[in-house]
Amino acid sequence: MVRKTVEIPDELWREFEVHAVRKFGYYGAIKKALEEAIRLWLEKVKKEQQ
């Protein structure tokens, strides 16, 4: 497991947080949503590179 610090626009973070909690519930929502987002992005990038 790794921990990273990133800076993103406040508005983008707020929207992400709201939707993450709606989808996954309060506990662990950010972690789950971020993992899902990264996996989806990686899939997209890999397909584009083929």
Short mmCIF file of the C-alpha atoms (twelve columns), coordinates in Angstrom:
data_MODEL
# 
_entry.id   MODEL 
# 
loop_
_atom_site.group_PDB 
_atom_site.id 
_atom_site.type_symbol 
_atom_site.label_atom_id 
_atom_site.label_alt_id 
_atom_site.label_comp_id 
_atom_site.label_asym_id 
_atom_site.label_seq_id 
_atom_site.Cartn_x 
_atom_site.Cartn_y 
_atom_site.Cartn_z 
_atom_site.pdbx_PDB_model_num 
ATOM 1  C CA . MET A 1  0.000   0.000  0.000   1 
ATOM 2  C CA . VAL A 2  1.284   3.460  -0.848  1 
ATOM 3  C CA . ARG A 3  0.346   6.963  0.286   1 
ATOM 4  C CA . LYS A 4  0.676   9.929  -2.050  1 
ATOM 5  C CA . THR A 5  -0.128  13.602 -1.714  1 
ATOM 6  C CA . VAL A 6  -1.620  15.389 -4.703  1 
ATOM 7  C CA . GLU A 7  -3.093  18.801 -5.380  1 
ATOM 8  C CA . ILE A 8  -6.280  19.086 -7.402  1 
ATOM 9  C CA . PRO A 9  -8.778  21.917 -7.830  1 
ATOM 10 C CA . ASP A 10 -11.165 22.324 -4.882  1 
ATOM 11 C CA . GLU A 11 -14.272 22.138 -7.042  1 
ATOM 12 C CA . LEU A 12 -13.136 18.890 -8.680  1 
ATOM 13 C CA . TRP A 13 -12.418 17.355 -5.260  1 
ATOM 14 C CA . ARG A 14 -15.789 18.389 -3.822  1 
ATOM 15 C CA . GLU A 15 -17.663 16.886 -6.757  1 
ATOM 16 C CA . PHE A 16 -15.600 13.683 -6.562  1 
ATOM 17 C CA . GLU A 17 -16.205 13.408 -2.820  1 
ATOM 18 C CA . VAL A 18 -19.971 13.883 -3.134  1 
ATOM 19 C CA . HIS A 19 -20.308 11.215 -5.801  1 
ATOM 20 C CA . ALA A 20 -17.957 8.818  -4.020  1 
ATOM 21 C CA . VAL A 21 -20.022 8.964  -0.839  1 
ATOM 22 C CA . ARG A 22 -23.257 8.531  -2.794  1 
ATOM 23 C CA . LYS A 23 -21.921 5.429  -4.516  1 
ATOM 24 C CA . PHE A 24 -19.920 3.760  -1.741  1 
ATOM 25 C CA . GLY A 25 -21.336 5.152  1.492   1 
ATOM 26 C CA . TYR A 26 -19.380 7.233  3.951   1 
ATOM 27 C CA . TYR A 27 -16.744 4.817  5.267   1 
ATOM 28 C CA . GLY A 28 -13.938 4.210  2.769   1 
ATOM 29 C CA . ALA A 29 -15.706 5.968  -0.086  1 
ATOM 30 C CA . ILE A 30 -12.769 8.088  -1.218  1 
ATOM 31 C CA . LYS A 31 -10.352 5.170  -1.288  1 
ATOM 32 C CA . LYS A 32 -12.767 2.959  -3.212  1 
ATOM 33 C CA . ALA A 33 -13.708 5.659  -5.699  1 
ATOM 34 C CA . LEU A 34 -10.099 6.665  -6.274  1 
ATOM 35 C CA . GLU A 35 -9.063  3.060  -6.889  1 
ATOM 36 C CA . GLU A 36 -11.922 2.655  -9.350  1 
ATOM 37 C CA . ALA A 37 -11.029 5.893  -11.135 1 
ATOM 38 C CA . ILE A 38 -7.367  4.930  -11.475 1 
ATOM 39 C CA . ARG A 39 -8.207  1.450  -12.760 1 
ATOM 40 C CA . LEU A 40 -10.637 2.851  -15.336 1 
ATOM 41 C CA . TRP A 41 -8.100  5.440  -16.457 1 
ATOM 42 C CA . LEU A 42 -5.412  2.774  -16.828 1 
ATOM 43 C CA . GLU A 43 -7.742  0.599  -18.903 1 
ATOM 44 C CA . LYS A 44 -8.481  3.547  -21.175 1 
ATOM 45 C CA . VAL A 45 -4.818  4.461  -21.612 1 
ATOM 46 C CA . LYS A 46 -3.829  0.875  -22.359 1 
ATOM 47 C CA . LYS A 47 -6.543  0.576  -25.026 1 
ATOM 48 C CA . GLU A 48 -5.439  3.847  -26.622 1 
ATOM 49 C CA . GLN A 49 -1.844  2.613  -26.831 1 
ATOM 50 C CA . GLN A 50 -2.776  -0.533 -28.749 1 
# 
